[in-house]
Each structure stands twice: as structure tokens, then as C-alpha cells.
Amino acid sequence: IPGLIIDTRSLTRAEKTATQTKKSKDERWKNVSDVFELKKDVPGDIVLVDDVITTGATLEACIRTLNSAGLPPKSIRVVSLAMAR
């Protein structure tokens, strides 16, 4: 896509967490609630790439991180990349 900028360093996971696969909705939220870190401003639209979207806990945690920094996203799109075995 012309003009597309891919930035994998502005909003990062500060710590590795346990798998979400066998967790309840509340456990998923607790697992990712404070693990994202904003390294620099995130301009414009955001595309979050995640392996699986079940409860939206990762998306919500990212949005909360951005909001806490005073950078509410203009828009967020989510792409899920998963492969069944």
C-alpha cells in the first residue's frame, strides 16, 4: 500500500505473558492489563496484528495504554493471523 508506514516499536509488549488459550475473560484481561508500553507517539491510524482475537483483551489493553498517554487512537483496525492445526 503506497504511503503505508509500519512501526513495530512505538507500542510494544514490555513483558512476555502466559498463553491466553485456557483463560477466562477476566483472566485474559488480568494477563495483559499492564504489559504494553508506549515508547513514542503513535501518529494516525493503528493496525493491531494479533494471533487470535477472542475476548478483545489485548486490543483493550493497547487502547488503555494509548489513552493513559493522552494519545487516544483516531482509529484502530485489527488483523488476526491464525492457522488451525
Secondary structure, 3 states (H helix, E strand, C coil): CCCCCCCCCCEEECCCCCCCCCCCHHHHHHHHCCCEEECCCCCCCEEEEECCCCCCHHHHHHHHHHHHCCCCCCCEEEEECCCCC
